[in-house]
Amino acid sequence: MQRRLAVIAAAVMIGVTGLIGVATAETFRVRATSSNTWKPKHTYIGKGDRVVWRNPTSRKHNIRAYGGNWSFSRTVPSGERRAKRFRKTGTFRYRCSLHSTLSSGRCSGMCGVVHVFRK
């Protein structure tokens, strides 16, 4: 019986010690500016992290994916925010289609990029 308890205690300690090294997901913030830009324009995050887009301006904005193989489309009214957790590595381009132009795959105006790397 004592041996069994010792084995269980050791297993619990190994499990607890293993949890200490587990990385937690982080949240990164991007905000719309009154000059119709995203700040920051480039966001660097780890796989599993989340981006929150905030709109403190008086204008309505939106977030539209473009280029690459991802799909995301959200409206961000004044005073609100929208979020997305990125579960894959890669480069994810987005823009506000109300305050940017897209020509031959190039964005001008309110454009941003999320760079997701492996933790």
C-alpha angles and dihedrals in degrees: 000000000000090000091052091051090049091052091049092048091050091050091050092050091050090049093049092046090050091054093057091069095050112116117229124219117256133211121230122195130219121180136196114238130213088247090062099254134120114243114236098025092198121042121191115201141159125250108278095026123124133232120209117198112204128194112204092161128098091241129085115244135181138206115227125177116227133176122014127045105299135100125210131146125167136155116225111199120199112292095013137104139211130201141200131185113217111218098171132060120242145080116301118192122198139169144182101251090202093060106029141056129224119207125169090343094307120119124213124186124011098021132142143177133215113204111199119194133181112266 
